[in-house]
Amino acid sequence: MTQSDDLFRDPQRPVAERVADLMDRLAPAEKLGLLHQHQAPVPRLGVGPFRTGTEALHGVAWLGPATVFPQAVGLATSWNTDLLHAVGAAVGSEVRAFHDKDPAAVGLNVWAPVVNPLRDPRWGRNEEGYSEDPWLTGELAIAFGSGLAGDGSGPLQTAPTLKHFLAYNNETDRCTTSSSMPARVLREYELPAFEAPLRAGAAVAVMPSYNLINGRPAHLTPLINDVLRGWSDQEVLVVSDAGAPANLFGMQDYCADGAIAYAAALRAGVDSFTQDDNDPSKVIGLLEEALARGLITQQDIDRAAARALTLRFRLGEFDPVGETESAPDIVGCQAHRDLARDAARQSFVLLKNEELLPLSTEIRRVAVLGPLADTLQEDWYSGTLPYQVTAVKALTERLGPDAVEYCEGADRVQFGADGTALEAAEDGVVGLTRSSAGFDLFDWGGGVCTLRSVRTGRYLTVTDDGTLRADHPGPNSWVVNETFELVPVEDGKCMLRHHTTSRYVTKQDDGRIEVSTDEPTVFEFTRVVDGAVLAAAAAARADVAVVVVGNHPLVNGRETEDRISLELPAGQKRLVRAVQAGNARTVLVMASSYPFSTGWAERELPAIVWSAHGGQEYGHALADVLFGVADAAGRLPQTWYRSEADLPDLLDYDIITSDATYQYFRGSPLYPFGHGLSYTTFAYGELEIGAPTIAKDGEVQVSCTVTNTGLRPGHEVVQLYTHQQNSRVKQPLRRLRAVQHLDLAPGESARVELTVRAADLAIWDVTRDRYWIEPARHSILIGRSCTDIRLSAPVDVLGDPIPDRDLAAAPLRADAFDEYCGVALTDAEPERGDAVRSEHPGAWLAFADTSFGAGVSECLLTVASELSKPATIELRLDDPYHGAVLATVEIQPTGHRHSWTQLSTAITTGSGVHTLYVVFAEADVFLRELSFS
């Protein structure tokens, strides 16, 4: 058979047939070669190499200059699905162009979008996600993913991959911490953001996360095969995160060896191993060993290989040459530049405005101040900026050079020692000299700073051999060697500690300066120039001061590093206060990857604007917003809290019990979810509800009129929330259901039409493991944010009551609790099943609405204990501390949490319907289920 006769090369055939044909032609070793990130070629069949994993979060990353759009959280701030679709399409076309230029180096499987809900703003990767709301996250992911994938008229433009499955919001010990996921949080909060884009066909692949879920590594969760793959009518490729497979038998110590680990991952649904960079030999060797040991079958390998090929067929790889070629000059084209400006413009949120904005073009002088006023920052997943339009550049373009005064506001400092001071030579090497121009200090919070040499204009860094140099452009790599801490010793003196290695700057016996573990040198610290004073003076000379502050995306909150505090860096806060003292007409502009707690600024400053880092066109977009060329269109995609004290522990993933996110938070936020002011005002009225009741399989139409009551054109984002007023379980205070964008001229009105489906109001019923629609009254809430509600009306949903738990019908699973205290979810077995573990004495589980009928006589408990002594569990009615005791059970050590034993106990009392409490007298006791007779 000639190559032209190969069925798999016929684009008119269904993909499944083409895959099956090619699979029949492959030898077992060739199939194994498809299970690594770098898939091996099969020259005898004309099958080329293929690699997964081109980064395309908000532009093509790591491949050189490409269009850089706002960070993902900034794109989400637009709440605009049309915008995200357009940006996704632009990024996808640039990926195609890079691929067409170098197919071997640039793959078409893109690792975007990130759909982890932004549960906690301290998460180091906050910038990568979209929103703390799962519905909004899902809608934006559908838009961006479908843009990446292409218009659907032919092969996929790229193959989008959702990250990171599942319950991943902490960098601290991210590979060894377990996210405890109660059933309702899992089903109502975590899963929907992944489900929506897969059901919509906007993603064709998924990447599991580094963490564990309920004690089991995410790469081994049965949710991949049991739930996730059921959301799509197409094959879904599951690619591991980088290095995660080796974690299974490495730092996670979950599997006994590599063959067991890789076999478990393959059986759990991982199809592609991102491990050992571009060397697949170790992965293939361990899979071959697993096959030889009977841990996997050839069918397991074939299934994963077929999924890998399915994706490649859908990308058009085996179609006639030319059908998928892209325009070579698409990267950075003018259309993409214009789109980048529009995206950045829509990402700005006007947090506060006391009649200072928009600025008049008649102003004579503007002071543009701050560490981010004349620079743009790239994050780890940014592309290389092809050019930079900073705030200073854009405002100078708009007003002219004579109208703009710029001051960076950085302190200039010296580090002296015995009549000498640190200074950089022409080649960048830092030593001690008699005369030093010093360093400009930039505070990024948490005691971490960067230091730029005045002489070289470059930043201090540390080389592998400990040499201190000032020859780096700043933090821009995975290992950040450009950050330092000033450790006070006494008044006017400090030690200089390298943040990444915790080693100190030290003068050696021969006079050389190194960063080492030797005795630290104590330096005399001198502030030569006070940057805040200079900035305040510049502000005083201006009609208006614009001070631009924020974070560096690779410092103090990034991948591998969570934030501890929500505070703006102390040095930047001091700068802003000085500027405001110099000129009351101060606009605070924050460019950051995450929210800050800036209550002081809300109280004291007349105008505050925020955006994420906005990409190459940031300055033009900022100028457009400041001068009212465009209305401030952005709305906050996550809550801005007053303090980290408003947040639960970072590792507490139970948003329901901990009252977290806008859905459950009962405090007063600094700025609520959905907040964003406009340069005009809007009136809401004429609310109409299509019907007073909704059948459980029905929907209701909601309409209202919105009018621009101001003097300027404006952009409004109408937000519809619901609140279930009565329920068997704790309900959110509000939950976003629909959004509509309006552009209205002064005096113009528009009718808004929105739909609420009863199915979307379902809760997860833990008693029967299914979604359920309760009979309940719901409030329809329409407004400008989750707390700025302008219209409301009730509607009754005609659902069905949740029956009482019937103890005689089936065993009572421990993880099906309604409430709990002091327990965490864990794995019942390596491959599937959940159980609970007591974390401290007195921990308990509550099972509400439990029917004992006329009474029960016996309970069989499935338990385990890792203690070295006996433990006790009590069964109580209606109260965990004072309720009637049904039984007391003594548990002997079983050695391991997976070593289950069944214990029978007589029940002395109990009939009717009660809340059953299981109370643990000790920590580290495990419960899987209870059976009653």
ZALOBA-699196 format. One record per atom (N, C-alpha, C): x, z, y. Coordinates in steps of 0.2 Angstrom, whole numbers, plus 5000, padded with zeros to 4 digits. Layout:
<sites>
XZY...
</sites>
This chain:
<sites>
500450004994500050005000500450005006500349955011500749955017500450015022500950025027500650075032500050055035499949995036499349975040498749985035498849995029498250005024498150075023498550125026498450195026497750215029497350245025496650265028496750315033497250355033497350405038497550375045497750315045497850285052497250245054496750245051496150215054495750255058495750245065495350285070494550275069494350235065493650225064493350275059493850295055493650345050493550415052493050455049492950525052493650565051493750615055494350645055494450685048493950715046494050745039494250705034494050635034494250595028495050575030495250565036495950545037496350605035496150665037496550725035496650725028496050715024496150725017496550665014496550605017496950555014497750575015497850595021498550615022498850675018498350725017498550775013498650755006498350705003498450684997499150654996499350625001500050595001500650635002500450695004501050745006501250784999501850794999502150834993502050914995502050954991501951034992502451054998503151034997503651055002503451025009503150965009503050935016502450975019501950995015501351035017501651105020502151135017502351195020502751185026503051125027503351115033502851105039502251105038501751105044501551175046501751225043501551295044501951325049502451295052502851325057502651295064502851335069502751305076503051235077503651225074504051165074503951125068503351085067503251055061503650995060503950995053504450945051504150875051504550825052504250755051504250735044503850685043503850665036504050585037504650565037504850505038504550445034504450465027504250415022503550395024503150435027502450415029502450395037502950395040502950385047502650435051502650505049502350555052502950595056502850595063503350625067503350705067503850735071503850805072503250825076503050885076502550915081502750985082502551005088502651075090502051105094501851165092501351195096501651235102501251245107501451295112501751275118501451225122501651205129501251255133501551285138501251335142500951305148500251315149499951275154499351325157499551385159499051435161498751415168499251395173498951375179499451315182499651275177500051225179500551215173500951165172501351155167502051195168502151235163502751285164503351265160503951285163504551285159504851215158504551165161504751095160504951065167505151105172505351075178504751065183504851035189504351035194503751005192503151035193502551015191502051045196501451025197500951055201500851125199500951175204500751245203500151265207499651285203499051305205499051385206498551415209498551485209498551515202498751575202498751615196498051615193498051625186497351615183496851665186497051725188496551775191496351745198496751705201496651675207496151625207496251585201495751525200495051555199495051615195494451645193494051675199494451695204494151725211493751675214493751615213493351565215492651565212492551595206491951595202491651525201492051475202491851405202492051365196491551355192491751315185491951245187491651215192491851145194492551145196492751195199493451195202493951205196493751255191494251265185494251205181493651165180493651105176494151055179494151045186494550995189495351015188495451085189496151105188496351095181495951115176496151105169496251035168495850985170495950915169496650895172496750915178497450895181498050925177497950985175498551015171498650975165498050965161498050925155498350855156498250825161498550755163499250765164499450815167500250825168500550845161500250885157500550895151500650825147500050785147500150715144500750675146500850675153501350645156502050665154502150735153502750755151502850735143502250745140502350725133502550655132502150605135502350535134503050525136503350565141504050555142504550575137504350635134504750665129504350695123504050655119503550685114503850735110504550735108504850785104504850855107504950855113505050915117504450945120503950905121503350935124502750915120502450975117501850965113501250965117500750945113500050935116499650995115499851045110499451105109499651155115499251165120499351205125499051275124499451325126499351395125498951425132498351405132497951425138497251405136496751435139496751495144496751565140496951615144496951685142496251705144495951735139495251755140495151835138495651875138495551945137495251965143494652005143494352035149494852085152494852085159495252125163494952195163495052225158494752295157495052345162495752345163496052385167496552355171496552365178496952325182497752345182497852395178498552415177498952375172498552335168498852295163499352245166499952245163500452205166500352135166499952105162499752035162499052015165498852065170498252055173498151985176498751955179498751895182498451835178498551845171498451795166497751785165497351835166496651835164496151815169495551815168495051785173494651845176494351885172493851935175493751995170493552045173493352105169492652095165492352045167491652025164491751975159491451985153491551935148491151875148490551875152490251815153490551775158490751795163491151755168491751735165492151775161492751745158492551685154492051695150491851645145491751575149491351585154491151525158491751485161492151525164492751495167493251465162493251505156493651475150493351405148492751405147492451335145492651285150492551305157492751255162493451225161493951275161494651265161494851225155494551255149494751225143494551155142493851145144493651075143493951025148494251045154494651005158495350995154495651045151496251025148496150975142495550985139495450945133495250875134495050855140494850795142494050775142493950715144493250705145492850695139493150695133492750685127492650615125492850565128492750495127493250465121493750505120494250475115494550535112495250535110495650585108495650645113495750705111495850755115496450745120496450765126496950755131497550805129497350865128497750925125497350965121497651005117497251055112497351125115496751145119496851215122496851275116497151325118497251385113497051445117496551485114496351545118496851595116496951635121497451695120497051755123497151815120497551835114497051875110496851855104496351885100496651945096496552005098495952035102496052105104495652125109495752195112496452205114496752165119497452165121497452175128497552235131497652245138498152295139498652305135499152355137499852325135500352325139501052305137501452365134501252425136501652485134501552485126502152475123502152485115501652435112501552375115501052325113501052305106501652305103501652285096501552345091501452405093501352465089500752505090500452485096499852525098499252495095498752535093498152515090497552515095497152465096496552465101495952485096495752545098495152575094494552545097494152505093493652465095492952485091492552525094491852535092491452475092491052475087490652415086490352385092490052425096489652395102490152365107490752395108491252375113491452305110491652305104491852245101491352185102490752195100490252145100489952125107489952175111489652165117490152145123490752165122491252165127491852115125492152125120492752095118492652025115492152015111492151955107491851895111491351915116490951855119491451815123491951835126492351795130492751745126492851755119493151705115492651665112492051695111491551655107491251595112491151605118490851555122491251485122491951485124492251425124492351395117492351435112492351405105491751365103491151405105490551375104490451305108490751305114490651245118491151195116491551205112492051155110492651145115492651195120493151195125493851215123493951245117494551265114494551245107495151235104495151205097495651255093495951305097496451345093496451415096496651465093496651535095497351565093497551605097498151645096498051725095498151755090498051825089498551865094498451925095498851965099499352005096499752035099500352075096500052145094499552175097499352245095498952245088498852305086498352315081497652335083497152315079496452335080496252375075495952435077495752485072496252495066496852505068497452515064497652455060497452395061497652335057497952285062498552255060498752205065498252155067498252135073497752075075497852015071498552005069498651945065498351945058498152005056497852015049497052035049496752025055496052055056495652005052495152025048494651985045494151955050494151975056493751945061493951865062494551845061494751775061494351735057494351745051493951705046493251725046493051785046492351805045491951795052492251795057491851785064492051735068492651735070492951685075492851605072492951595066492951525064492151505063491751555063491051535063490751515069491151515075490851505081490951425083491351395079491451325080491251275074491051215076490851175071491451125069492051145072492651105071493151155068493651125064494151165062494551205068494751265067495051305073495751315070496251295074496951315072497151385074497451425070497651495073498351495073498651505079499451505079499651575081500151595078500351665079500651665086500751725089501051745095501851745093502251735098502951725096503251785093503551785087503851835084503451885081502751875081502251925079502251925071502351875067502351875060502951925057503551925060504051975058503852045060503452055065503252125067502852155061502552115057502052145052502452185047503152165045503552205041504152235045504152225051504652255055504352315059504352305066504152365070503452395068502952355066502352385064502352415057502852395053502952425046502252425042501852375043501252375039501252345033501752295032501852265025502552285022502552285016503152305013503752265014503652195014504152145015503952085018504352035019504151975023503651935019503751925012503351885008502651915008502551975008501952005008501551995015501952005020501751995027501451925028501951875026501751805028501151785024501151815018500551795013499851825016499951885018499351925021499151885027499551865032499351825038499051755036499351725031499051655029498351665026498251715022497551735019497151755025497351795030496951815035496751755040497051705040496851645044497351615048497951645049498551615053498751555049498751495053498951435051499651415053499851435058500551415061500951475063501551475061501951535062502451525068502351555073502851555079503351605078503951585075504351635072505051605072505651635074506251615073506451545077506151545083506251485088506051425084506551375084506451315081506751305074506851365071507151355064506551385059506251335056505751355051505951375044506551375043506851395036506651465034506651515038506451575035505751585034505351555038504651555037504451525030504751465030504551425024504851455017505451485018505751525012505251585010505051625015504551675013503951655011503651605013503051575010503151545003503751515002503851494995503951554990504251604993504351664989503651694987503151694993502551724992502151684987502251614987501851574982502151584975502751594974503051614968502851674965502751724969502551794967501751794966501451744967500751744966500351784972500651784978500351824983499851774987500051704987499551654989499551604984499051554985499051494981499151434985499251374981499351314985498751294989498151324987497551314991497551344998497851404998497951435005498451395009498951365006499451325010499051265012498751225008498351165009497851175015497551235015497051245020497351255027497851285028498251295034498551225036498851195032499151125033498551075036498051075032497451035034497251045041497251115043497051125050497551105055498151115053498651085058498651015059498450975053498450905054497750885058497250925057496650905060496750905068497050955070497250955077497650895079498050875076498550815077498050755077497650745072497250685072496750685079496450745080496050745086496450735093497050745093497450725098497650655099497450615093497550545093498250525091498650565088499350555086499350495081498950485077498950435072498550375073498350375080497950315082498450255084498150195085498650145087498950165094499650145095499950165100499650135107499650175112499350155118498750185120498350205115497650225117497650295121498250335120498250395123498750405129499050345131499550345136499350375143499750405146499450435153499950395158499650405165500050375170500750415171501250385171501950415172502050455179501650435184501750465190501250515192500850545187500350585188500550655190501150675188501450745189501550755197501250795200501350815207501050765212500550725209500350665213499950695219499750655224499450685230498750715228498350685224497750715222497850785219498350795215498450865213498650905218499050885223499250925229498650945233498150895234497550915237497150965233497150955227496751005222497051075223497751075223498051135223497851175229497851135235497651165241496951195241496451155238495751175238495751235233496051235228496051295223496251355227496851355230497151405234496651435239496351385243495851405248495251445245495051425239494451455236494651525233495251535232495451595229495551655234495451645241495451695245494851735246494951805246494351845247494451885253493951885257493951925263493651995262494052045261493852105259493552145265493852135271493552175277493652135283493252135288493252095294492852125299493152155304492852185310492952135316492652075316492652035321493352005323493852015319494451985321494551915318494251905312494351835309493651795310493651735310494251685310494651685317495251675316495651675322495451615327495551615333495451565338496151525338496051455338496651415339496951415346496551455350496751465357497251515358497351555353497851615353498551585355498951625359499551595361500151615357500051675354500651695350500451735344500651725338500551755332501151785329501251845327501751875323501651865316502051835312501951825305502451865301502251925298502751975296502651985288503252015286503152045279503652005274503752035268504152015263503951945260503251935260502951875257502751825262502951835268502751785274503051725273503651715271504051655271504351635264503951665259504251645252503651645248503651605242503151605237503451625231503051655226503351685220503051645214503551635209503351605203503251665198502751665194502751715188502951685182502951715176503351695170503051635168502351625169502051565166501851515171502251515177502151465182502551405181502351345183502851295183503351305189503851255189504351255195504051235201504051265206503651245212504051185215503651125216503951065218504151075226503751115229503851125236503551195238503651225244503351285245503051285252502451295253502051295259501951375260502351405264502251475265501751495271501651555272501251575278501551555284502151565285502551555291502551475292502651435287502751365288502051335290501451355287500851335288500551355295500751415297500451435304500851405309501551385308501951355313501651285313501551255308501251185308500651185312500151235312499551235315499651245322500051295324500051325331500651295335501151275331501851255335502351305334502951295334503551345333503551395339503351375345503351425350502851475350502351465346501751515345501851565340502351555335502451595329503151635329503051695329503651735328503651765321504251755317504251785310504751835310504551895306505051945305504851965297505351965293505351985286505152055285505352105290505252175289505552205284506152185282506552215277507052265280507152315277507752365279508352335277508852335282509552315280509952385279510252385273510552445271511352435269511652485269512352485266512452545261512952535257513152585252513852595252514052655255514752665257515052715252515752705252516052755247516852765250516952815252517652835255517952785260517552765265517752725270517652655268517352635263517252565261516552555259516252495258515552485256515552425252514952425248514852365244514752305248515052255245515052185249515152135244514852075245514952015240515451975243515851945238516351895240516051825240516451775242516151715242515851685236516151705230515951685223515451735221515151785225514651825223514851895220515451895218515651965214515652015220515352075218515252125223515852175222516152195227516652245227516652295233517152335234517152375240517652355245517352345251517752325257517752365263518152355267518152395273517552385278517352315278516852295282516252265278515652285279515152255275514552235279514252175278513652155281513052195279513152215272512552255269512052205265511552235264511052205259510352215262509852175262509152175263508752205257508452265258508052295253507352275253507152265247506352245246506052295241505552335243505252385239504652355235504752355229504152325225503752375221503852445223503452495220503752535215503552595213503852635208504552645208504852645214505552665215505952605214505652545212506052485210506152435216506752415217506852365223507352315221507352265225507852205225508252215231508952185230509352195236509752125237509652095243509852035244510552035249511052005247511652015251511551975257511752005263511751975269512251915270512751925266513351875266513151815263512951825256512751765252512051735252511651785255510951765255510651765248510951795243510751795236510651865234510351875228510151945226510651975221510652035221511152075217510852065210511252055205511152045198511652075194511552085187512052115183512152065177512852045176512951995171513052035164513052005159513052035152513652085151514252065155514852105154514852165159514252175163514252225168514452215175514652155176514852135183514252135187514352165193513852165199514052105203513552055204513551995208512951995212513151955218512551935222512551865223512351835218512251755217511651735214511151775214510551755210509951745215509551695214508951685218508451735218508451785213507951835213507651835206507251885204506951885198506651825196506851795190506551735188506651715181506751765177506851755170506551815166506551805159506251855155506551925155507151925155507551985156507751995164507452035167507552045174508152085176508652055178509252095180509352105187508852095191508952095198508552155202508352205198508052255200508452325200508452365205508752425205508352485208508652545206508352605209508852645213508652675219509052715223508852785220509352815217509252885215509552935220509152975223509353025228509853075225510353095228510753145226510753205231510853185237510753235243510553195249510453235255510353195261510853145262510653085263511053025265511452995259511353025253511752995248511352975242511552935238511152905232511652875227511352875221511652835216511252765215511552715213511252655212511152635204510552635202510452625195510152555194510352525189510052465187509452475183508852445185508252465182508152445175508352385173508252355166508652395161509352415162509752445157509852525158509552545164509652615166510352635167510852595168511552605169511652605176512152635178512352645185512852605188512852595195513452555198513952605199514552585196515152635196515752595198516152635202516852615204517352635198517652585196518152595190518852615193519252645189519852665191520352615195520252555193520652495196520252475203519752505205519352485211518752435209518752405203518152355202517552395202516952355204516352385203515952355197515752405193515352375187514752415186514252395182513652435180513852455173513852525172514052545165513852615164514052645158513752705156514252765159514752745163515252785165514952835171515352885173515052925178514852885184514252895187514052855192514352875199514452825203514752835210514152855214514352905218513852925223514052885230513552855232513652815239513252845245513552835250513252855257512752795259512152815259511652765260511452765268511552705271511452695278510952645279510452655283509952605285510152575291510452525291510752485297510252465302509752435299509152405303508552425299508052455304507452475301506952415302506752385296506352325296505652335299505352395298504752405300504752415308505252435311505252445318505352375321505752335318505752265320505152225320504752235314504152205313503652225318503652295320503152325325503252295331503952285333504052255340503852185340503952145335503652075335502952075336502552125332501852125332501652145339501952185343501752205350501852145354502252095353502352045358501851985356501451995351500951945349500251965351499851905351499051915352498751945345499051925340498851945333499451945328499351995324499952005319499651995312499951955308499751935301500351965297500252015293500752045289500552025282501051995278500951975271501352015266501052055262501352095257501052085250501352115245501052115239501552125233501452095228501952115222502452055221502952065217503352015214503052005207502851955205502551945198503051965192503651965193504151985188504352055188504052095193504352165194503752215194503852265191503352325191502652295190502552275184501852245182501952175180502052165173502252095171502152105163502252045159502252055152502852095150502652145145503052195143503052265147502752255153502752315158502052325161501752385160501152395163501352435170500852435174500852475180500652545179500952595182500752665182500252685188500452655194500052675200499752605202499152615206498852555209499052555217499452595219499652595226500152535228500052515234500452465237501152505237501752465236502352495237502452535243502752585243502852635249503152595255503652555254504052525259503552475262503152445258502652395261502152425265501952485263501352525266501652545273502252575273502552595279502652535284502752475282502852415286502152405289501652405285500952385287500752435293500852495291500652545296501052535303501652525302502052515309501852455312501652395309501352335312500752355316500352395312499652405315499752455321500252495321500352535327500652495333500952445331501252395336500652345339500152335335499652285337499052305333498552325337497852345333497552285330497752225333497452165330497852135324497852175319498252155313497852135307498052085304497752055298498152075292497952115288498352125282498152075277498652035274498551985269498952005263498652015257498952035251498951975246499551965244499651915238499851955232499451955227499651995222499351975215499651995210499351985203498852025201498652075205498152125203497952165209497452205208497152245213497652305215497552325222497952385224497452435226497652495227497152545230497452555237497052525241497252525249496652555253496452615251495952645255496152655262496752675263496952685270496952625274497052565271497052505275496252485277495852505272495152495273494852535279495152595279494952635285495252615292495852595292496252585298496352515301496252465296496452395299495752355300495752315305495152275306495052215301495552195298495452135294495852135288495652125282496052125276495852065271496352025269496251965265496651975259496351955253496751955247496751895243497251875240497251825235497751835230497751805224498251805219498851755222499351755219499951715221499651645220499651605226499251545226499551475225500151475223500551415221500751375227500951315226501351275231500951265238500351275238499951255244499651325247499951375245499651445247499651445255500151425259500151435266499651395269499551335267499051295270498351325269498251345263497551375261497451435265497951485266497851545270497751525277498051475280497951455287497251425288496951385283496251365283495751425283495951475279495451535279495551575286496151585288496251625294495851595300495951535300495651495306494951475305494651485300493951465299493851395297494351355296494251285293493851285287493951345283493551355277493251425277492651435275492451505274492751535268492851605269493151635263492651635257492851595252492351585247492551625241493051665240493251705234492851765234492751785227492351845226492751885220492851945221493251985216493051975209493451955205493251955198493352025194493652075197493752135194493652195200493552255198493452305202494052325205494052345212494652375215494452455216494852495212494752565212495152595218494852655219495152695225495852725222495952735216496452775213496552765206497052765203497152765195496752825192496652875196496252935194495552915192495252855195494652825193494652795186495252785183495252745177495352795171495152775165495252815159496052795157496252825151496852815149496952735147497552715149497652635148497452615141497552655136497452645129496752655126496352675131495652695129495252625130495052595125494752525125493952535125493752595124492952605124492652605131492552555134492252555141491552585141491252595136490552625136490652705137491052735132491152805132491552825139491952785141492452805146492152785153491552755153491252735160491752685163491952635160492452585163492152525165492552485169492352425172491652425176491552375180490952385184490352395180490352375174489652385170489452455169489952505168489852575167490152625172490552595177490852645181490352675186490352745186489852775190490152805197490752795198491052815205490952765210491252775216491252725221491852685222491852625220492452585220492652575228493352555228493552535235493252465237493252415232492852355233492552345226491952325226491552315219491652245216491552245210491552175207491052135210491352075212490852025215490952025223491352075225491352075233491752025236491552005242491851955246491451935252491751945258491351935264491351865266490951845271490951775273491051785281491151725284491151725291490451715294489951715290489251715292488851765289488251765290487851815286487251775282487051815277486451775273485951825272485351805272484751835271484451815264484151865260483851845253483151865254482751825251482051835251481651795246480951805246480551765242480651765235480851825232480951825225480351815221480451775216479951755211480151765204479851795200479951805193479451755189479651715185479251665182478651695177478751755174478251785170478451865170477951905170478051975169478452005163478351955158478651975151479051915148479451935144479851885140479751895133479651845129479651855122480351855119480451885113481151895111481551825110481151775109481451705109481351665115481151695120481051665126481551675132481351645138481751655144481251665150481551685155481151685162481551655167481151615171481451585177481451635183482051645187482051685192482251645198481851645204482051605210482051655216482351635221482351665228482651615233482551635239482751595245483351635248483851595249484451615253484551575260484551615265484651585272485251605275485651555278486151565282485951595289485951655291485751685297486251695302486851665301487351665306487451605310488051605313488151545318488651495315488951505309489451465306489151445300489451385297489351365290489651415286489351425280489551475275489451455268489851485264489851485257489651545254489051545250488851605247488851595239488951655236488951655228488451705227487851675224487251715223487351745216487351805215487451835208486851875206486651855199486151885196486351935191486151995191486352055186485652075183485752105177485152145174485352215172484852255172484952325169484352345165484552365159484052385154483852455155483252465157483052535159482952585154482752565148482652615142482952585136483252625132483652595126483752655121483852635115484052685110484852705112485152665115485952685117486052675124486652705126486852695133486952625135486652605141486652545143487152535149487352475151487752465157487252475163487652495168487252505175487052435177487452385176487252315178487652275174487452205173487852165169487652095172488252055173488151985176487851935171487351905174487051855169487051785172487051775178487051705181487351705188487551645190487851635197487651565200487551565206487451495209487851495216488151445217488551435223488151395228488151415235487851375240488251365246488251305249488551295255487951275260487951325265487351325270487551315277487251275281487351265288487051325292487151335298486851395301486051375302485651425300484951425299484651385293485151355289484851325283484651375277484151355274483951395268484051345262484051385256484051345250483751395245483351355240483051395235483451395229483551455226484051465220483551475214483751435209483451445203483851465197483751525194484151545189483751565183484051565177483751585171484051645167483551685164483851735160483551725153483951725148483751715141483651785138483151795134483051855131483651875126483851815123484351825118485051855121485151835127485751865131485651945132485051965131484952035133485052085126485152045121485252085114485852135115485752185111486252235110486552235103487052265101487352265095487052325091486652325086486352375083486852405077487152455078487652485074487252505067486652515067486352545061486252485056486252425058486152365053486652315054487152325059487652275060487352205062486952205067486652135070486552145077486452085080486152095087485452105087485152145092484452165092484152165099483552135099483252145106482752195106482852245110482452305110481852285115481252325113480752315118480852365124480952335130481252375136481052335142481052375147480952355154481652335157481752285160482452265163482352255170482852275174482852255181483152195182482852145186483252085188483552105195484152095196484552115202484952055205484752035211485051985214485452005220486051985221486452005227487051975228487452005233488151975235488752005231488552065227489052095223488652135218489052175214488652215209488352275212488652295218488252355221487952335228488052265230487652245236487052205233486552235231485952205228485452195234485152135235484752115240484052115237483952095231483252085228483252115221482652145219482552165213481852165210481752155204481052155201481152175194480552195191480552215184480352155180480552155173480252115168480352145162479752135158479752175151479952125146480352145141480552105136480252135130479952085126479452105120479852105114480352145113480752155107480452195102480852215097480652265092481052325092480752385091481052445091481552445085482152475086482652485080482452545076482352525069482052575065482552635064482252695062482752745060483152725054483752765054484252745049483952775042483952735037483652755031484252775026484352845025484852865021484852845014484252825011484152805004484252735003484252695009484352625008485052595007485552625010486252605009486652665011487352655009487852705011487852705019488052755022488152765029488852755031489052695034489752685035489952725041490552755040490852805046490952765052491052705052491152665059490552645062489952665059489352645062489052695066489452745069489252795073488952775079488552825082488252805089488652835094488952895093489352935098489952965094490452985098490953025094491353065099491853105096492253145101492953155096493453135099494153145096494253115090493953055089494153015083494352945085494752905081494952845082494752795076494652735077494452695071495152665068495152665062495752645058495552595052496052565049495852525043495752555037495152535034495052565027495452535021495652475022496052445017496452395021497052375018497452325022497152265024496652235020496352165022495752175025495352225024494652225028494352295027493852305032493552375032493852425037493352455040493552505045493352575043493752625045493552695044493752735050493652795050493852835056494352895054494752915059495252965058495153015064495153075061495053135066495753135070495753145076496353155080496453225082496053265082496153335083495553385080495753445079495253485076494553495080494053495077493353495081493153425082493453375080493253305082492553295078492153245080491553235077491253165078490853145073490453085074489653105074489253055077488553065078488253005076487753015071487352965069486552975071486352945076485652965079485152935074484552965075483952935072484052925065484252975061484352975054483853005051483452965046482952995043483153025036482953085035483153125029482553115024481953085026481353085022481153155021480953175015480653235013481253285012481853255012482453295011482953265006483553275006484053255002484453304998484653294993484953344989485753344988485953284989486753274988486953224993487653234994488053184998488653164995488853104995489453084992489853054997490453084999490953065004491553025002491652975005492252935003492852955008493352995006493753025011494553015009494953025014495653025013495953075017496553105015496953145020497653145019498053135025498753135024499053205026498653255026498953325027499253345020499653395021499953435015499553495013498953505016498553555014497853535014497353575011496653555011496353555018495853515019495553505025494753515024494453515030493753535029493353485033492753465031492253425035491553455034491253465040490553495040490053445041489453445038488853405040488353445044488253435050487753475054487153435056486653465058486053435061486053445069485953395073485753395080486253425085486753455082487253485087487953485083488453465086489053465082489353535082489153585086489453655086488953705084488353695085487853745084487253725079487353665077486753635073486753665066486253665062486153685055486653655051487053695047487553665043487253635036487253575035487053545029487453555023488153545024488653555019489353565022489753595018490453605020490853575014491353535016491653495010492453505011492753525006493453535006493853475003494353455007494653385005495353405003495553384997496253394995496753334998497353344999497753295001497753234996497753174999497753114995498353064996498753085001499453055002499453005007498952965007498952905012498252885014498152855020497452845022497052795018497452755014497052705010496952735003497152795002497052824995496452864995495852824994495252854995494952894989494652954990494352984984493553004986493153014981492453024983492353094981492053134985491853204984491053214985490853244980490053264980489953334983489453334987489253404989488453404989488253464988487553474988487253484995486653464997486353475003485853525003485953575007485553635007484853635011484853595016484253585021484253515023483753505027483653435030483153395028482653385032482153335031481953305038481553255038481353225044481853185048481853175054482353125058482753175062483353165062483853205065484453165068484853195072485553165073486053205068486353165064486853185059487453195062487853245062488453255064488953265059489553235059490053245054490653275058490853335057491353375061491953385057492553375059493153375056493553445059493753485054494053545056494753535057495053475055495753465056495853395058496453375061496653315063496953275056496953205057497253165052496853165045496153175046495753165040495353105041495253065036494952995036494252995032493852965035493152955032492952885032492752865026492552795026491752785026491452825021490652815021490352885018489752885019489352935016488752905012488652935006488052915002487552975001486952965002486453015001485953004995485753054991485253044986484853104986
</sites>
